[in-house]
Amino acid sequence: MSQESLRGEIDKEVEHSEPYPSRSKSGSSEESKVELTSISTLESTEEEVDEKSNKYKERELDTVSIFSDRPFTSDIPTAYSEYTSPRFDEKQQPLTMPDIECLQNRLGGNISICKFCSGILLVVIVGIFSIILSSVHKIEEGNVGVYYKYGAIMDTVTYPGVHYMTPFAVDVFEMQIRPQTDTLNPMRSVTKDGIQNTFKDVQVITRIRVDKLVHMIKNYGREFKHALVFDRIKEELRIFCANSTVDEVYNTKFLAIVAQVKQNVIDSITRLGDGGLEVLNLVIPKPEIPDDIAHNYKQVKVQWTEQLVATQQQKTEAIKKETEKIRAIADAERNKAVLQIKIQEKIIEKEGDLNISAINNNILKDKEENGANIEKYKIEKEAEANKALYTPEYVQLNMAKSMSNNTKYYFSGQESALGGLMAKIFGN
């Protein structure tokens, strides 16, 4: 069956299935009772209705409406029947689906209005809450807050904590006041002799003075560091290079660059920014110079390194010789000290022997003197005894006794020794 013929059959079915228009008011009240009864009945027989509905959908398309929003009705509608449950033992017209959508529309009209009002109220509450949240802001530690009212900066500066501002009229921006390190972009400059060099990784540490912050923002904007610090460093580097040769920039005066540039930048900040920024440190690495000049410097450094190595070797040899000399002198001094100690020991030993000998000599001398004195005393005593004993008479007596033992004596007169002796002995 084509779609046009199907639509025609559906329209005819709709015309024949109009509800009873000639019902009276009393019939309407009865119909309402039956309607409520049938709805409760539908709830209790949901499974059966679903099963019949599935069978109903399988019927021919000429008896079913798929394009009209109005439900089909029969002579004895099931949803409005006076029976408590559908009767399937008798042949009747196909079942029709209850107009539940219409019922929902009747009951849900007021609910939709309430939902709409609730939604509007919720949106208003969320909007008010968002406005309150947007007006409350927090400043982190190490930062301060600066405020713009209708685009014009205000003199108010807030410190870390939670603060309130007028919503939609005031904007807040955080500015870091703790020391901050910035790395500048590569900077090119030309020396006095026309050599171009490039300074890379130049770093500067700065700190903002809070009492001068608003003044600097009014004059130079929130990016006042570019005008007061970064651009001044570039300018001072270019001036320094323009007044120096590449050798001075790269070698002889390189260490003086930082001090000169830093001092000039501080003077510029004092003059232009009323001292609102403090330059705590400035680091300027060696610039990059053309490759050929860098190669020449490298060769010079290689030769200088070789000279340094040779000089160091000479110093090392001199140190070694000096060390050997010192070691030899130390050995000689040590041997001398040892020898002196040994000589001193021998001297002390000999002095000891000498003292011992002297003592022994004294002992022997004393001993001999004692012996001599004893012998002298003995002799003296004997002499004294002999002197007392050998009197002339005693001598003569003994002489006579000894001569009496001889029978003969020969002498030549009194002039001889014996004669003289005899004369003395015997007298005249």
C-alpha atoms as one frame of an Amber mdcrd trajectory, in Angstrom:
protein
   0.000   0.000   0.000   1.463   3.397  -0.974   2.023   6.257   1.414  -0.761
   8.437  -0.076  -3.378   5.687   0.153  -2.200   4.976   3.692  -2.695   8.612
   4.655  -6.218   8.541   3.170  -7.192   5.438   5.155  -5.771   6.997   8.311
  -7.826  10.182   7.830 -11.012   8.158   7.328 -10.284   6.145  10.447  -9.778
   9.336  12.415 -13.153  10.722  11.257 -15.000   7.539  12.308 -13.179   7.304
  15.605 -14.268  10.718  17.008 -15.487  10.471  20.600 -19.182  10.620  21.199
 -20.141  14.262  20.694 -23.737  13.916  21.870 -22.911  12.937  25.380 -24.505
  15.044  28.073 -22.953  16.556  31.093 -23.987  13.630  33.196 -22.345  11.411
  30.671 -19.198  13.468  31.006 -19.055  12.912  34.766 -19.575   9.206  34.269
 -16.883   9.269  31.630 -14.480  10.863  34.146 -15.182   8.100  36.646 -14.656
   5.466  34.040 -11.485   7.212  32.923 -10.000   7.124  36.430 -11.057   3.524
  36.808  -9.537   2.575  33.490  -6.207   4.295  34.373  -5.931   2.285  37.575
  -6.898  -0.788  35.622  -4.151  -0.054  33.108  -1.594   0.120  35.881  -2.622
  -3.302  37.192  -2.722  -4.927  33.740   0.395  -3.336  32.274   1.913  -6.561
  31.062  -1.241  -7.647  29.242  -1.645  -4.271  27.569   1.996  -4.367  26.465
   1.478  -7.817  24.956  -1.707  -6.748  23.124  -0.046  -3.549  22.018   2.761
  -5.557  20.424   0.161  -7.649  18.569  -1.685  -4.492  17.639   1.460  -3.034
  16.049   1.845  -6.142  13.879  -1.494  -5.651  12.154  -1.852  -4.210   8.695
  -0.746  -0.646   8.146  -4.204   0.384   6.893  -5.607  -0.013  10.405  -2.795
   1.749  12.265  -1.868   5.446  12.288   1.807   6.248  12.402   1.599   9.864
  11.234  -1.188  11.283  13.397  -0.628  12.392  16.972  -4.258  11.470  17.889
  -4.842   7.963  19.259  -7.215   5.525  17.566 -10.543   4.740  19.206 -13.023
   1.969  18.584 -16.688   1.591  19.276 -15.859   0.258  22.698 -12.554   1.868
  23.683 -10.517  -0.196  26.053  -9.149   2.782  27.960 -12.697   4.101  28.563
 -14.482   0.808  29.052 -16.761   0.206  31.956 -15.209  -3.179  32.513 -12.489
  -3.513  35.102 -10.355  -5.442  32.628 -10.439  -5.908  28.865 -12.431  -8.813
  27.503 -10.507 -10.794  24.964 -12.913 -13.719  24.615 -15.152 -11.744  22.303
 -14.250 -10.377  18.942 -13.785  -6.636  19.098 -12.016  -3.819  17.398  -8.258
  -3.429  17.815  -6.976  -2.006  21.096  -6.035   1.648  21.254  -3.216   3.229
  23.318  -4.373   5.557  26.118  -3.786   9.251  25.655  -1.126   9.411  28.387
   0.646  12.361  26.754  -2.486  14.447  27.019  -2.781  13.490  30.683   0.815
  14.484  31.290   0.267  17.819  29.546  -2.782  18.474  31.767  -0.895  17.640
  34.973   2.518  19.083  33.960   1.527  22.603  32.965   1.898  24.027  36.447
   5.047  21.967  37.058   6.726  23.524  34.008   5.966  27.041  35.262   7.443
  26.162  38.682  10.529  24.713  37.062  10.962  27.822  34.947  10.681  30.118
  37.981  13.085  27.897  39.944  15.575  28.018  37.109  15.427  31.805  36.945
  15.906  32.031  40.717  18.845  29.651  40.571  20.466  31.688  37.804  20.020
  34.871  39.836  21.537  33.247  42.941  24.479  31.875  40.970  25.033  35.273
  39.373  25.028  37.042  42.747  27.372  34.441  44.194  29.709  34.801  41.188
  29.753  38.580  41.609  30.638  38.188  45.277  33.401  35.713  44.442  34.802
  37.952  41.718  34.970  40.871  44.122  36.940  38.884  46.742  40.544  38.175
  45.729  43.743  36.896  47.354  47.259  38.325  47.098  50.021  35.722  47.387
  53.088  36.069  49.601  55.906  37.984  47.906  53.459  39.998  45.785  51.407
  43.160  46.131  48.167  44.110  44.433  47.685  47.195  42.264  44.204  48.312
  41.204  42.734  49.916  38.084  39.368  51.667  38.342  37.773  52.120  34.927
  41.245  51.711  33.405  42.991  54.311  35.602  45.512  53.068  38.157  44.671
  53.762  41.784  47.113  54.796  44.489  46.053  51.848  46.658  48.531  48.984
  47.072  47.534  45.874  49.026  49.770  43.333  50.675  49.420  39.518  50.879
  46.037  38.359  52.152  42.347  38.383  51.168  40.894  41.689  49.950  37.628
  43.070  48.501  37.143  45.242  45.430  34.210  46.731  43.580  33.065  44.231
  40.918  32.928  45.235  37.237  34.564  48.588  38.048  37.935  47.663  39.558
  40.564  45.270  38.203  43.472  43.899  40.253  46.956  42.842  39.121  49.624
  41.152  41.241  53.187  42.514  41.110  56.110  40.510  42.492  58.176  42.478
  45.009  60.610  39.768  46.101  63.963  39.602  44.236  63.419  38.380  40.692
  65.935  37.035  38.177  65.463  37.973  34.513  67.446  36.647  31.560  67.807
  39.139  28.731  67.587  38.335  25.055  70.857  38.213  23.076  72.310  41.702
  22.530  74.617  42.732  19.694  77.168  45.518  19.853  80.104  46.785  17.788
  83.525  47.549  19.224  85.705  50.554  18.435  87.643  48.588  15.809  84.431
  47.482  14.035  84.115  43.937  15.371  80.595  42.754  16.151  80.070  40.688
  19.270  76.972  39.200  20.913  76.173  39.051  24.609  73.983  36.078  25.540
  72.395  34.920  28.812  72.835  38.249  30.564  71.053  37.934  33.908  69.976
  40.658  36.310  68.420  40.343  39.774  66.142  43.243  40.719  63.782  44.107
  43.556  60.842  46.554  43.473  60.367  49.225  46.109  56.684  49.196  47.025
  56.498  52.914  47.785  57.618  53.721  44.205  55.565  51.036  42.438  52.542
  53.144  41.499  54.778  55.973  40.278  56.694  53.637  37.952  53.510  52.017
  36.615  51.989  55.414  35.885  55.070  56.476  33.934  56.196  53.237  32.278
  53.349  50.717  32.641  53.429  47.360  34.380  56.416  46.324  32.233  58.535
  49.173  33.592  61.557  46.870  33.945  61.993  46.891  30.172  62.401  50.665
  30.095  64.326  51.122  33.340  66.566  48.039  33.445  66.673  45.881  30.330
  66.952  48.690  27.783  69.492  50.524  29.973  71.699  47.441  30.177  71.651
  47.135  26.383  72.489  50.806  26.035  75.391  50.676  28.516  76.848  47.564
  26.881  76.778  49.220  23.476  78.417  52.368  24.851  81.142  50.334  26.566
  81.846  48.313  23.410  81.850  51.435  21.245  84.614  52.922  23.417  86.736
  49.742  23.592  88.518  47.388  21.210  87.591  43.761  20.834  90.667  42.731
  22.810  89.677  45.037  25.658  86.087  43.773  25.630  87.106  40.131  25.361
  90.220  40.146  27.543  91.770  43.099  29.310  88.675  45.070  30.392  86.150
  42.239  30.552  86.048  42.180  34.356  85.351  45.902  34.439  82.205  45.624
  32.271  79.892  44.432  35.050  80.850  47.131  37.548  80.610  49.963  35.011
  77.319  48.815  33.445  75.713  48.122  36.827  76.624  51.530  38.226  75.372
  53.339  35.137  72.081  51.389  35.205  71.575  52.283  38.874  72.181  55.936
  38.064  69.634  55.745  35.238  67.024  54.129  37.518  67.590  56.858  40.104
  67.218  59.543  37.474  64.278  58.083  35.508  62.425  55.910  38.016  63.086
  57.803  41.248  65.057  54.811  42.579  62.049  52.507  42.486  64.142  49.483
  41.456  67.151  47.961  43.178  69.740  46.146  41.048  71.029  43.423  43.365
  73.260  41.549  40.921  74.298  41.605  37.281  75.920  38.707  35.392  77.472
  39.327  31.957  79.114  36.286  30.310  81.905  36.674  27.783  80.562  37.837
  24.427  80.573  35.752  21.294  83.052  37.125  18.748  83.597  36.158  15.078
  84.928  32.654  14.544  88.237  33.667  12.935  89.083  36.043  15.776  87.992
  33.461  18.298  90.274  30.942  16.563  93.202  33.360  16.818  92.491  33.918
  20.481  92.361  30.180  20.881  95.773  29.800  19.262  97.158  32.540  21.485
  95.714  30.797  24.462  97.228  27.500  23.277 100.681  29.100  23.008 100.174
  30.867  26.289  99.197  27.549  27.807 102.329  25.915  26.404 104.444  28.735
  27.812 102.659  28.368  31.067 103.364  24.639  31.013 107.065  25.254  30.220
 107.301  27.880  32.929 105.610  25.568  35.302 108.027  22.791  34.377 110.965
  25.126  35.016 109.502  26.063  38.321 108.947  22.403  39.049 112.576  21.544
  38.207 113.830  24.463  40.275 111.648  23.339  43.085 112.992  19.799  42.715
 116.606  21.072  42.767 115.846  23.280  45.673 114.214  20.347  47.355 117.280
  18.190  46.739 119.545  20.975  48.015 117.427  21.437  51.040 117.410  17.692
  51.520 121.255  17.501  51.169 121.701  20.440  53.513 119.323  18.825  55.876
 121.271  15.564  55.643 124.569  17.413  56.173 123.132  19.339  59.046 121.833
  16.115  60.425 125.211  14.386  60.010 126.962  17.418  61.487 124.623  17.409
  64.389 125.152  13.678  64.802 128.929  14.103  64.564 128.872  16.950  67.028
 126.840  14.810  69.305 129.326  11.944  68.916 132.312  14.288  69.446 130.614
  15.748  72.425 130.047  12.256  73.666 133.756  11.437  73.184 134.788  14.697
  74.820 132.545  13.965  77.693 133.975  10.443  77.757 137.574  11.676  77.703
 136.790  14.290  80.271 135.384  11.506  82.318 138.528   9.442  81.765 140.660
  12.475  82.600 138.761  13.063  85.730 139.064   9.414  86.604 142.829   9.508
  85.870 143.243  12.653  87.906 141.390  11.061  90.690 143.530   7.935  90.377
 146.688  10.044  90.227 145.637  11.938  93.238 144.925   8.710  94.967 148.319
   7.296  93.906 150.048  10.548  94.751 148.476  10.587  98.081 149.436   6.969
  98.484 153.058   7.552  97.438 153.241  10.705  99.492 151.984   8.748 102.407
 154.550   6.018 101.717 157.332   8.536 101.280 156.317  10.352 104.364 156.254
   7.114 106.210 159.716   6.147 104.843 161.030   9.635 105.571 159.674   9.477
 108.985 161.261   6.047 109.383 164.584   7.225 108.076 164.418  10.311 110.177
 163.649   8.299 113.180 166.413   5.842 112.287 168.766   8.755 111.713 167.832
  10.206 114.981 168.337   6.790 116.518 171.636   6.304 114.725 172.729   9.759
 115.677 171.983   8.921 119.200 173.539   5.505 118.797 176.639   6.160 116.668
 178.595   8.241 118.962 182.264   8.599 118.257 183.037   6.192 120.919 180.551
   3.673 119.586 181.973   4.047 116.142 185.429   3.640 117.268 184.473   0.598
 119.264 182.806  -1.106 116.360 185.687  -0.137 114.082 188.034  -1.679 116.443
 186.024  -4.802 116.650 185.934  -5.168 112.886 189.616  -4.476 112.516 190.487
  -6.896 115.206 189.387  -9.667 113.017 192.150  -8.748 110.459 195.736  -9.557
 111.217 197.301  -7.293 108.747 196.648  -3.815 107.421 198.645  -2.117 104.785
 198.705   1.629 104.515 201.129   4.245 103.369 201.229   6.536 106.205 198.955
   8.991 107.642 198.481  10.664 104.316 196.561   7.778 102.900 192.863   7.375
 103.414 193.214   4.430 105.606 195.976   6.062 107.590 193.876   9.119 108.076
 190.958   6.988 109.115 193.062   5.040 111.523 194.403   8.186 112.958 190.943
   9.492 113.469 189.800   6.255 115.028 192.612   5.701 117.288 193.653   9.206
 117.666 197.144  10.176 118.044
